């Protein structure tokens, strides 16, 4: 089942974000290798500063996603101030001929 994770950073989180970014990306790479990372990226303010994240993830159940989040560096290192998780239906459009 696909989920959208929308997270907003603490106002003072940029330095902490950068300090644990590689760990965060390694965990996402593991999910990509398992076929569970469906897409995503960083949220930017109008000046281009990183202020949050948007990730689409595929887990069989919400509880599995919650368990994965327990060790997420952006949570344990206080980068993400708020996290919203919604079940989503992915849009699959065929390429135009």
C-alpha positions as CSV (number, residue, x, y, z in Angstrom):
1,X,0.0,0.0,0.0
2,X,1.5,3.4,-0.9
3,X,1.9,6.2,1.5
4,X,2.9,9.8,1.2
5,X,5.1,11.2,4.0
6,X,5.1,15.0,4.2
7,X,7.4,16.4,6.8
8,X,8.3,20.0,7.8
9,X,11.6,20.9,9.4
10,X,12.2,22.8,12.6
11,X,13.1,26.4,11.7
12,X,16.6,25.8,13.0
13,X,17.1,22.3,11.5
14,X,19.3,23.0,8.5
15,X,22.6,22.2,10.2
16,X,21.2,19.0,11.8
17,X,19.6,18.1,8.4
18,X,23.0,18.3,6.7
19,X,24.8,16.5,9.5
20,X,22.6,13.3,9.1
21,X,21.6,13.6,5.5
22,X,23.9,10.8,4.3
23,X,22.3,8.4,6.9
24,X,18.9,9.5,5.7
25,X,19.8,8.9,2.0
26,X,21.3,5.5,2.8
27,X,18.1,4.4,4.4
28,X,16.1,5.6,1.4
29,X,18.5,3.7,-0.9
30,X,17.8,0.5,1.0
31,X,14.1,1.1,0.5
32,X,14.8,1.8,-3.2
33,X,16.7,-1.5,-3.5
34,X,13.7,-3.3,-2.0
35,X,11.3,-1.5,-4.4
36,X,9.6,0.4,-1.5
37,X,10.8,4.0,-2.5
38,X,8.3,5.2,-5.0
39,X,9.5,8.8,-5.2
40,X,10.1,12.0,-3.3
41,X,12.4,14.8,-2.6
42,X,13.1,17.9,-0.5
43,X,10.7,20.7,0.1
44,X,12.1,24.1,-0.6
45,X,11.1,27.6,0.5
46,X,10.9,30.4,-2.2
47,X,14.7,31.1,-1.6
48,X,15.6,27.5,-2.3
49,X,16.3,26.6,1.4
50,X,15.5,23.0,2.4
51,X,12.5,23.1,4.8
52,X,11.1,19.6,4.7
53,X,10.6,16.3,2.8
54,X,8.0,14.6,0.6
55,X,8.4,10.9,0.1
56,X,6.2,8.2,-1.4
57,X,6.8,4.8,0.1
58,X,5.3,1.4,-0.4
59,X,4.7,-0.7,2.7
60,X,2.3,-3.6,3.1
61,X,0.9,-2.0,6.3
62,X,1.1,1.4,8.0
63,X,2.6,-0.4,11.1
64,X,5.7,-1.3,8.9
65,X,6.1,2.3,7.9
66,X,5.8,3.4,11.5
67,X,8.4,0.9,12.6
68,X,10.8,2.1,9.8
69,X,10.4,5.7,11.0
70,X,11.5,4.8,14.6
71,X,15.1,4.9,13.4
72,X,14.8,7.6,10.8
73,X,17.7,10.1,11.4
74,X,15.5,13.1,10.5
75,X,13.3,12.1,13.4
76,X,15.9,11.0,15.9
77,X,18.1,14.1,15.2
78,X,15.2,16.5,15.4
79,X,15.1,17.7,11.8
80,X,11.5,17.0,11.1
81,X,9.2,19.0,13.4
82,X,6.0,17.5,12.0
83,X,5.3,14.4,9.9
84,X,2.0,13.7,8.2
85,X,1.4,10.3,6.6
86,X,-1.4,9.7,4.2
87,X,-2.4,6.6,2.3
88,X,-2.4,7.4,-1.4
89,X,-3.5,6.1,-4.7
90,X,-0.7,6.4,-7.3
91,X,-1.4,7.9,-10.6
92,X,-0.2,5.7,-13.5
93,X,-0.5,7.4,-16.8
94,X,0.6,5.6,-19.9
95,X,3.2,7.5,-22.1
96,X,1.7,9.3,-25.0
97,X,2.4,7.9,-28.4
